[in-house]
Amino acid sequence: MLTLIKLVHTVVWAVFAGAIFVLPWFIAKRQWRWVAWLGGLVALECVVVAMNGMRCPLTVVAARYTTVRVDNFDIYLPVWLARWNKTIFGTLYALELVWGGSLWFRAEIEEKRRTRSYP
């Protein structure tokens, strides 16, 4: 059962890590719908983790099947990545939000300036 949980956890992690990795491409291309969907997906994950005491719910489930508590006992990642996962991907996500938000905001201001009609 632990193997199945670790596999599912790794796949779920890969989806969210992948979303964080592709966000810069969509930001650079000004694909705001994709940015909103992917950013929202990651934000939802952040809410779930925060509501669960800063742990993935799958970690709690995996803990029922083993007494081992190394940083990667619940996922197929190297120990160093499992240990620094939230720091690494949280920082990347925060930077992407700031960058994407600033580009979007500037684009909105520019659009309003261009479409403003003067009497």
N, C-alpha and C positions, 0 to 999 in steps of 0.2 A: 504493500500500500504506500509506503514511504517513497518508493521509486516512482510510482504514478504521480504522487503529489509533487515531487521534485520536477518531474517532466512537465506537468501542467504549469507549475510556477515559473519554470524557465521559459516556456512558450509565452506566457502572459508577460513576463519581464521583457522578452524580445519584442513584443508588440509595442509596449510603451517606450522602450529604449529606441526602437526604430522610429516611432513617431517623433521623439526628441531629436533624433539624428536627421530626419528629413525636413523638419520645420524650417531650418535656415534656407533651404532651397526654395520652398514655397514663399518665404518672406522675401527673398531676393527677387523672385519672379512676380511679386505683388499679387499672389493668388490668395486673396483674403478669405475666401470660403474655406479653402483647405487649411489655412492657418487657424481659422476659427474652429473647425472640426477637430483637427489634431490637437490644438492647444486646449480645447475643451475636454477632449478625451483624457489628456494628461492631468488637467485640473481635477477632473472627476476622480482619477486615481489618487491624487493628493488628498482629496477630501476623505476618501475611504481609508487611506493609511492614517490620516490625522485622527479620524474618529475611532480608530482601532489602536490607539496608544502608540502611534508612529511605527506600527508593524503592519506588514501585509497580512491579511486574514489567513492566507495559505501557510504562513509561518506558524500561526497558532495551531492550525490543523496538523501540520507536520510534526509539531512538538508532542502530539499525543502518541506518536509511533516510535519515538526514540528519546533517549536521555542525553544524546550528544548535543552540544550547543556551540560548536564551532560556527563561525560566521556564515558558512555555506552549507549547513546541515540540511537546509530545506530547499536548495536550488542548485542546479548544475552550473555554477560560476566559480572562477578561481576565488580563493579566500580573500585576496586583496580587493577584488572587485565587489564581492559581496559585502565586505566591510565598509567600503567607501562609496557604495552605490548611490545612496541618497545624496551625499555631498557632491559627487561628480555630476549626476544627472539633474539634481536640483539646481546646481549652479548654472549648468547649460540651459536649462529650461527658463530660469529667471532672466538670464542674459537675452535669450530669444524673445521673451515677453517684452523686455525693455526695448530691444532693437525693433521688433515688429510693431510694437505700439507706437514708437516714435515715427517710424516710416508711414504707418497708416494715418496717424494724426496729421503729419505734414502733408500727406496726399489730400486729406479732407480739407485742410485749410487752403491748399492750392486750388482745389476744385471750386471751393466757394469763392475764392478770389477771381477765378477765371469766369465764373458764371454770374458774378455780381453785375447787375446792370446799373449804369449811372444815368441820372436824369439829365 
